[in-house]
Amino acid sequence: MRFKSLDIWNQALSFHLTNWKTLLPVFPLLCLPIVGDALHSLLINQKIQKKQLLTRQAVQEVWSLLPSLLSMKLYFEGAALLWSFVPIYGIIRDVRHRLHWAMASNVLVFERLSGEAGRKRCRELVQEVVSFGVRTLVTVPVLLMVGFLLAWLIGGMVWEAFNSYGFFVLIVAYFWIVIPGSGAANTFFYLRITKGQGAGLEF
């Protein structure tokens, strides 16, 4: 139970590594804000339902979902921005809206809810798992990034050549954590909090 958040990130990494050949043609789209979130949700849903990835079908579907997803994402982004100007309590509200924002693509793909119904569902999902959500989507990625940075700094002290190679690894790791990794982690977090569907999922 203590390592549920780390397990979710391990699932995200496993999903990308196991299916890298299939995902390679759509990798640029997986790195686009909002589009990448929806595409991850679609692809992981395919893997669960059909046991295979149909990237062309997912790419075609993502464009039809984009207007509804943009509407929900912008709503939560605007609310989070406004609350961020309020001292102390505003930070708490801002974090909640960021978690709602993260759930939007999953609610749209897995439950086919959008608009006010979709926003309401995002709030319901996050209501009881705020601390778990913060650990998974904020704390763990920050700790991973700090860990890679320390490894690079210490490695450079021990082996001078590690500075250049390690820096490349550091950049790749940071890029994965911040963009495609977080997109996959969002979906596995959603699956975990909806009756534990994501627990033990094999790829």
Secondary structure per residue as TSV (DSSP state, phi and psi in degrees):
chain	resnum	aa	ss	phi	psi
A	1	M	-	360.0	-34.1
A	2	R	T	-65.3	-25.1
A	3	F	T	-112.0	25.3
A	4	K	H	-60.7	-40.3
A	5	S	H	-65.4	-42.6
A	6	L	H	-65.1	-36.7
A	7	D	H	-62.8	-37.4
A	8	I	H	-63.5	-42.7
A	9	W	H	-68.7	-32.1
A	10	N	H	-65.3	-37.9
A	11	Q	H	-64.9	-40.2
A	12	A	H	-61.6	-45.1
A	13	L	H	-64.7	-43.0
A	14	S	H	-61.8	-40.2
A	15	F	H	-60.7	-45.1
A	16	H	H	-71.0	-42.5
A	17	L	H	-69.4	-41.2
A	18	T	H	-68.3	-34.6
A	19	N	T	-111.0	23.9
A	20	W	H	-61.4	-36.0
A	21	K	H	-65.3	-40.3
A	22	T	H	-72.0	-36.0
A	23	L	H	-80.8	-18.4
A	24	L	G	-54.5	-45.0
A	25	P	G	-63.7	-26.3
A	26	V	G	-105.8	9.7
A	27	F	H	-56.2	-42.5
A	28	P	H	-57.3	-37.9
A	29	L	H	-70.3	-34.0
A	30	L	H	-65.5	-19.3
A	31	C	T	-95.8	-1.0
A	32	L	S	-84.6	135.1
A	33	P	T	-57.1	141.6
A	34	I	T	69.9	-55.0
A	35	V	H	-59.2	-44.0
A	36	G	H	-62.0	-39.0
A	37	D	H	-60.7	-50.0
A	38	A	H	-64.3	-40.5
A	39	L	H	-66.3	-40.1
A	40	H	H	-60.6	-44.8
A	41	S	H	-60.4	-43.7
A	42	L	H	-64.5	-45.3
A	43	L	H	-68.4	-41.9
A	44	I	H	-68.0	-36.1
A	45	N	H	-63.1	-40.8
A	46	Q	H	-59.8	-43.3
A	47	K	H	-63.2	-37.5
A	48	I	H	-72.9	-46.4
A	49	Q	H	-80.4	-43.9
A	50	K	H	-109.5	-5.6
A	51	K	S	62.3	20.4
A	52	Q	S	-154.1	162.8
A	53	L	-	-105.6	124.4
A	54	L	-	-112.9	84.3
A	55	T	H	-63.8	-38.7
A	56	R	H	-63.8	-42.6
A	57	Q	H	-63.6	-40.7
A	58	A	H	-65.1	-41.3
A	59	V	H	-64.8	-40.3
A	60	Q	H	-64.7	-39.3
A	61	E	H	-73.2	-33.3
A	62	V	H	-61.8	-34.3
A	63	W	H	-69.3	-32.6
A	64	S	H	-72.5	-26.1
A	65	L	H	-85.4	-18.2
A	66	L	H	-58.2	-45.3
A	67	P	H	-58.1	-44.9
A	68	S	H	-65.8	-39.8
A	69	L	H	-67.1	-42.7
A	70	L	H	-59.1	-40.4
A	71	S	H	-60.6	-46.8
A	72	M	H	-68.3	-44.2
A	73	K	H	-61.9	-44.7
A	74	L	H	-65.4	-35.5
A	75	Y	H	-61.2	-49.9
A	76	F	H	-70.2	-35.0
A	77	E	H	-64.7	-42.8
A	78	G	H	-64.3	-43.1
A	79	A	H	-63.6	-43.0
A	80	A	H	-62.8	-41.0
A	81	L	H	-63.1	-43.3
A	82	L	H	-65.6	-42.4
A	83	W	H	-68.0	-26.4
A	84	S	T	-64.5	-18.6
A	85	F	T	-82.9	-11.3
A	86	V	S	-90.1	123.7
A	87	P	S	-61.7	142.4
A	88	I	T	60.0	-77.1
A	89	Y	H	-61.0	-32.5
A	90	G	H	-62.3	-32.0
A	91	I	H	-63.6	-42.5
A	92	I	H	-61.9	-46.3
A	93	R	H	-65.9	-37.7
A	94	D	H	-60.3	-45.0
A	95	V	H	-61.6	-43.1
A	96	R	H	-60.1	-44.4
A	97	H	H	-67.2	-31.9
A	98	R	H	-65.1	-37.5
A	99	L	H	-69.9	-39.4
A	100	H	H	-58.6	-43.6
A	101	W	H	-56.5	-43.2
A	102	A	H	-66.2	-30.1
A	103	M	H	-83.1	-13.6
A	104	A	H	-56.2	-48.1
A	105	S	H	-64.7	-35.5
A	106	N	H	-70.8	-41.5
A	107	V	H	-62.4	-39.2
A	108	L	H	-68.9	-43.3
A	109	V	H	-78.8	-48.7
A	110	F	H	-82.1	-30.9
A	111	E	H	-115.5	-6.1
A	112	R	-	55.9	39.2
A	113	L	-	-110.2	136.1
A	114	S	-	-141.8	-178.1
A	115	G	H	61.7	-146.2
A	116	E	H	-63.7	-38.2
A	117	A	H	-63.2	-40.7
A	118	G	H	-66.5	-42.1
A	119	R	H	-65.0	-39.9
A	120	K	H	-62.2	-42.1
A	121	R	H	-64.8	-39.6
A	122	C	H	-59.3	-42.2
A	123	R	H	-65.2	-41.5
A	124	E	H	-62.7	-41.3
A	125	L	H	-63.4	-40.1
A	126	V	H	-84.2	-23.9
A	127	Q	H	-49.3	-44.9
A	128	E	T	-98.0	-0.7
A	129	V	-	-129.8	32.0
A	130	V	H	-59.3	-48.2
A	131	S	H	-64.8	-39.6
A	132	F	H	-63.8	-41.1
A	133	G	H	-64.2	-42.3
A	134	V	H	-64.5	-43.2
A	135	R	I	-60.1	-44.0
A	136	T	I	-74.7	-45.7
A	137	L	I	-98.7	-7.7
A	138	V	I	-125.3	-58.3
A	139	T	I	-64.0	-50.5
A	140	V	H	-61.0	-49.5
A	141	P	H	-61.0	-36.4
A	142	V	H	-65.1	-43.7
A	143	L	H	-64.2	-38.4
A	144	L	H	-63.4	-42.2
A	145	M	H	-66.0	-40.4
A	146	V	H	-64.7	-40.1
A	147	G	H	-62.2	-44.4
A	148	F	H	-64.2	-38.8
A	149	L	H	-64.1	-44.3
A	150	L	H	-64.8	-40.6
A	151	A	H	-60.8	-40.4
A	152	W	H	-66.5	-44.1
A	153	L	H	-65.3	-45.6
A	154	I	H	-69.2	-40.7
A	155	G	H	-61.7	-37.7
A	156	G	H	-66.2	-30.0
A	157	M	H	-71.5	-36.2
A	158	V	H	-81.5	-41.0
A	159	W	-	-135.6	111.5
A	160	E	T	-60.0	-37.9
A	161	A	T	-64.9	-20.3
A	162	F	H	-66.4	-22.2
A	163	N	H	-56.5	-48.1
A	164	S	H	-75.1	-47.7
A	165	Y	H	-65.5	-42.6
A	166	G	H	-64.4	-35.2
A	167	F	H	-65.0	-39.3
A	168	F	H	-62.3	-45.4
A	169	V	H	-61.5	-40.9
A	170	L	H	-59.9	-45.9
A	171	I	H	-64.0	-43.7
A	172	V	H	-62.2	-44.4
A	173	A	H	-62.9	-45.2
A	174	Y	H	-61.9	-43.2
A	175	F	H	-60.7	-45.7
A	176	W	H	-64.4	-45.0
A	177	I	I	-61.7	-45.9
A	178	V	I	-74.4	-35.1
A	179	I	I	-110.9	-82.4
A	180	P	I	-68.3	-34.7
A	181	G	I	-62.1	-44.6
A	182	S	H	-66.5	-33.4
A	183	G	H	-63.0	-43.9
A	184	A	H	-70.4	-39.9
A	185	A	H	-61.9	-37.5
A	186	N	H	-54.1	-46.6
A	187	T	H	-69.7	-41.4
A	188	F	H	-68.4	-31.1
A	189	F	H	-64.0	-45.4
A	190	Y	H	-57.5	-47.3
A	191	L	H	-62.9	-36.4
A	192	R	H	-68.3	-38.3
A	193	I	H	-85.2	-9.9
A	194	T	T	-100.6	79.0
A	195	K	T	63.7	27.1
A	196	G	T	65.9	27.2
A	197	Q	T	-61.4	-27.8
A	198	G	T	-86.0	-8.0
A	199	A	T	-69.3	127.9
A	200	G	T	70.5	17.1
A	201	L	-	-67.5	130.1
A	202	E	-	-102.5	147.1
A	203	F	-	-125.1	360.0
